[in-house]
Amino acid sequence: MTSDTEAGKAVVSGAGAVDDGLVAELVARAQAGGVKLTGEGGLLQQLTKRVLESALEGELQAFDITFDGRRTAGRR
């Protein structure tokens, strides 16, 4: 597993990309806070949404495109 910091965000790759301790902590916090693990508004739905948004943002940044479709400075 490798880990770097890019623009204040952790970038993790390799087989250890999922930290079991972190997953256990998230599940425990969700249960303690009364958040369902699955279903509408549950932990799994929230995590999936955030992971997909982060991946999409990364792809858009690779092409210097903002969410509204405008090109950012740096590419023509």
PyMOL CGO cylinders between C-alpha atoms (Angstrom):
from pymol import cmd
from pymol.cgo import CYLINDER

trace = [
    CYLINDER, 0.00, 0.00, 0.00, 1.20, 3.49, -0.80, 0.3, 1, 1, 1, 1, 1, 1,
    CYLINDER, 1.20, 3.49, -0.80, -0.13, 6.70, 0.64, 0.3, 1, 1, 1, 1, 1, 1,
    CYLINDER, -0.13, 6.70, 0.64, 0.47, 10.30, -0.39, 0.3, 1, 1, 1, 1, 1, 1,
    CYLINDER, 0.47, 10.30, -0.39, -1.25, 13.57, 0.27, 0.3, 1, 1, 1, 1, 1, 1,
    CYLINDER, -1.25, 13.57, 0.27, -2.63, 15.44, -2.71, 0.3, 1, 1, 1, 1, 1, 1,
    CYLINDER, -2.63, 15.44, -2.71, -4.32, 18.80, -2.15, 0.3, 1, 1, 1, 1, 1, 1,
    CYLINDER, -4.32, 18.80, -2.15, -5.02, 17.95, 1.48, 0.3, 1, 1, 1, 1, 1, 1,
    CYLINDER, -5.02, 17.95, 1.48, -6.62, 14.60, 0.70, 0.3, 1, 1, 1, 1, 1, 1,
    CYLINDER, -6.62, 14.60, 0.70, -5.13, 11.20, 1.36, 0.3, 1, 1, 1, 1, 1, 1,
    CYLINDER, -5.13, 11.20, 1.36, -4.42, 9.16, -1.75, 0.3, 1, 1, 1, 1, 1, 1,
    CYLINDER, -4.42, 9.16, -1.75, -4.21, 5.45, -0.99, 0.3, 1, 1, 1, 1, 1, 1,
    CYLINDER, -4.21, 5.45, -0.99, -3.52, 2.65, -3.43, 0.3, 1, 1, 1, 1, 1, 1,
    CYLINDER, -3.52, 2.65, -3.43, -2.80, -1.04, -3.36, 0.3, 1, 1, 1, 1, 1, 1,
    CYLINDER, -2.80, -1.04, -3.36, -4.31, -4.02, -1.61, 0.3, 1, 1, 1, 1, 1, 1,
    CYLINDER, -4.31, -4.02, -1.61, -4.54, -2.18, 1.73, 0.3, 1, 1, 1, 1, 1, 1,
    CYLINDER, -4.54, -2.18, 1.73, -6.70, 0.65, 0.41, 0.3, 1, 1, 1, 1, 1, 1,
    CYLINDER, -6.70, 0.65, 0.41, -9.43, -0.29, 2.89, 0.3, 1, 1, 1, 1, 1, 1,
    CYLINDER, -9.43, -0.29, 2.89, -8.40, 0.03, 6.52, 0.3, 1, 1, 1, 1, 1, 1,
    CYLINDER, -8.40, 0.03, 6.52, -10.31, -2.50, 8.64, 0.3, 1, 1, 1, 1, 1, 1,
    CYLINDER, -10.31, -2.50, 8.64, -9.85, -0.37, 11.75, 0.3, 1, 1, 1, 1, 1, 1,
    CYLINDER, -9.85, -0.37, 11.75, -11.32, 2.66, 10.02, 0.3, 1, 1, 1, 1, 1, 1,
    CYLINDER, -11.32, 2.66, 10.02, -14.28, 0.62, 8.78, 0.3, 1, 1, 1, 1, 1, 1,
    CYLINDER, -14.28, 0.62, 8.78, -14.90, -0.71, 12.30, 0.3, 1, 1, 1, 1, 1, 1,
    CYLINDER, -14.90, -0.71, 12.30, -14.75, 2.83, 13.69, 0.3, 1, 1, 1, 1, 1, 1,
    CYLINDER, -14.75, 2.83, 13.69, -17.22, 4.13, 11.10, 0.3, 1, 1, 1, 1, 1, 1,
    CYLINDER, -17.22, 4.13, 11.10, -19.64, 1.28, 11.82, 0.3, 1, 1, 1, 1, 1, 1,
    CYLINDER, -19.64, 1.28, 11.82, -19.37, 1.82, 15.58, 0.3, 1, 1, 1, 1, 1, 1,
    CYLINDER, -19.37, 1.82, 15.58, -19.92, 5.57, 15.23, 0.3, 1, 1, 1, 1, 1, 1,
    CYLINDER, -19.92, 5.57, 15.23, -22.92, 5.01, 12.96, 0.3, 1, 1, 1, 1, 1, 1,
    CYLINDER, -22.92, 5.01, 12.96, -24.48, 2.53, 15.39, 0.3, 1, 1, 1, 1, 1, 1,
    CYLINDER, -24.48, 2.53, 15.39, -23.80, 4.80, 18.38, 0.3, 1, 1, 1, 1, 1, 1,
    CYLINDER, -23.80, 4.80, 18.38, -25.41, 7.70, 16.52, 0.3, 1, 1, 1, 1, 1, 1,
    CYLINDER, -25.41, 7.70, 16.52, -28.47, 5.70, 15.52, 0.3, 1, 1, 1, 1, 1, 1,
    CYLINDER, -28.47, 5.70, 15.52, -27.53, 5.66, 11.83, 0.3, 1, 1, 1, 1, 1, 1,
    CYLINDER, -27.53, 5.66, 11.83, -28.62, 2.57, 9.90, 0.3, 1, 1, 1, 1, 1, 1,
    CYLINDER, -28.62, 2.57, 9.90, -25.86, 0.64, 8.16, 0.3, 1, 1, 1, 1, 1, 1,
    CYLINDER, -25.86, 0.64, 8.16, -27.88, 0.00, 4.99, 0.3, 1, 1, 1, 1, 1, 1,
    CYLINDER, -27.88, 0.00, 4.99, -30.91, 1.49, 3.30, 0.3, 1, 1, 1, 1, 1, 1,
    CYLINDER, -30.91, 1.49, 3.30, -31.99, 5.04, 2.61, 0.3, 1, 1, 1, 1, 1, 1,
    CYLINDER, -31.99, 5.04, 2.61, -29.67, 7.48, 4.41, 0.3, 1, 1, 1, 1, 1, 1,
    CYLINDER, -29.67, 7.48, 4.41, -27.62, 4.65, 5.87, 0.3, 1, 1, 1, 1, 1, 1,
    CYLINDER, -27.62, 4.65, 5.87, -23.87, 4.52, 6.29, 0.3, 1, 1, 1, 1, 1, 1,
    CYLINDER, -23.87, 4.52, 6.29, -23.33, 2.42, 3.16, 0.3, 1, 1, 1, 1, 1, 1,
    CYLINDER, -23.33, 2.42, 3.16, -25.35, 4.82, 1.01, 0.3, 1, 1, 1, 1, 1, 1,
    CYLINDER, -25.35, 4.82, 1.01, -23.49, 7.84, 2.39, 0.3, 1, 1, 1, 1, 1, 1,
    CYLINDER, -23.49, 7.84, 2.39, -20.07, 6.24, 1.90, 0.3, 1, 1, 1, 1, 1, 1,
    CYLINDER, -20.07, 6.24, 1.90, -20.92, 5.12, -1.63, 0.3, 1, 1, 1, 1, 1, 1,
    CYLINDER, -20.92, 5.12, -1.63, -22.07, 8.63, -2.52, 0.3, 1, 1, 1, 1, 1, 1,
    CYLINDER, -22.07, 8.63, -2.52, -18.90, 10.23, -1.17, 0.3, 1, 1, 1, 1, 1, 1,
    CYLINDER, -18.90, 10.23, -1.17, -16.57, 7.71, -2.82, 0.3, 1, 1, 1, 1, 1, 1,
    CYLINDER, -16.57, 7.71, -2.82, -18.29, 8.11, -6.20, 0.3, 1, 1, 1, 1, 1, 1,
    CYLINDER, -18.29, 8.11, -6.20, -18.30, 11.92, -5.95, 0.3, 1, 1, 1, 1, 1, 1,
    CYLINDER, -18.30, 11.92, -5.95, -14.62, 11.93, -5.04, 0.3, 1, 1, 1, 1, 1, 1,
    CYLINDER, -14.62, 11.93, -5.04, -13.76, 9.63, -7.96, 0.3, 1, 1, 1, 1, 1, 1,
    CYLINDER, -13.76, 9.63, -7.96, -15.78, 11.77, -10.37, 0.3, 1, 1, 1, 1, 1, 1,
    CYLINDER, -15.78, 11.77, -10.37, -14.14, 14.95, -9.10, 0.3, 1, 1, 1, 1, 1, 1,
    CYLINDER, -14.14, 14.95, -9.10, -10.74, 13.37, -9.66, 0.3, 1, 1, 1, 1, 1, 1,
    CYLINDER, -10.74, 13.37, -9.66, -11.65, 12.42, -13.22, 0.3, 1, 1, 1, 1, 1, 1,
    CYLINDER, -11.65, 12.42, -13.22, -12.96, 15.90, -13.95, 0.3, 1, 1, 1, 1, 1, 1,
    CYLINDER, -12.96, 15.90, -13.95, -9.82, 17.48, -12.52, 0.3, 1, 1, 1, 1, 1, 1,
    CYLINDER, -9.82, 17.48, -12.52, -7.75, 15.27, -14.80, 0.3, 1, 1, 1, 1, 1, 1,
    CYLINDER, -7.75, 15.27, -14.80, -9.43, 17.03, -17.71, 0.3, 1, 1, 1, 1, 1, 1,
    CYLINDER, -9.43, 17.03, -17.71, -9.59, 20.43, -15.96, 0.3, 1, 1, 1, 1, 1, 1,
    CYLINDER, -9.59, 20.43, -15.96, -13.39, 20.48, -16.10, 0.3, 1, 1, 1, 1, 1, 1,
    CYLINDER, -13.39, 20.48, -16.10, -15.62, 21.79, -13.32, 0.3, 1, 1, 1, 1, 1, 1,
    CYLINDER, -15.62, 21.79, -13.32, -18.89, 20.14, -12.27, 0.3, 1, 1, 1, 1, 1, 1,
    CYLINDER, -18.89, 20.14, -12.27, -20.86, 22.62, -14.39, 0.3, 1, 1, 1, 1, 1, 1,
    CYLINDER, -20.86, 22.62, -14.39, -18.86, 21.68, -17.49, 0.3, 1, 1, 1, 1, 1, 1,
    CYLINDER, -18.86, 21.68, -17.49, -16.63, 24.75, -17.76, 0.3, 1, 1, 1, 1, 1, 1,
    CYLINDER, -16.63, 24.75, -17.76, -12.93, 24.27, -18.41, 0.3, 1, 1, 1, 1, 1, 1,
    CYLINDER, -12.93, 24.27, -18.41, -10.64, 25.64, -15.75, 0.3, 1, 1, 1, 1, 1, 1,
    CYLINDER, -10.64, 25.64, -15.75, -7.50, 27.61, -16.42, 0.3, 1, 1, 1, 1, 1, 1,
    CYLINDER, -7.50, 27.61, -16.42, -4.58, 25.55, -17.62, 0.3, 1, 1, 1, 1, 1, 1,
    CYLINDER, -4.58, 25.55, -17.62, -6.04, 23.64, -20.55, 0.3, 1, 1, 1, 1, 1, 1,
    CYLINDER, -6.04, 23.64, -20.55, -7.32, 24.82, -23.87, 0.3, 1, 1, 1, 1, 1, 1,
]
cmd.load_cgo(trace, "trace")
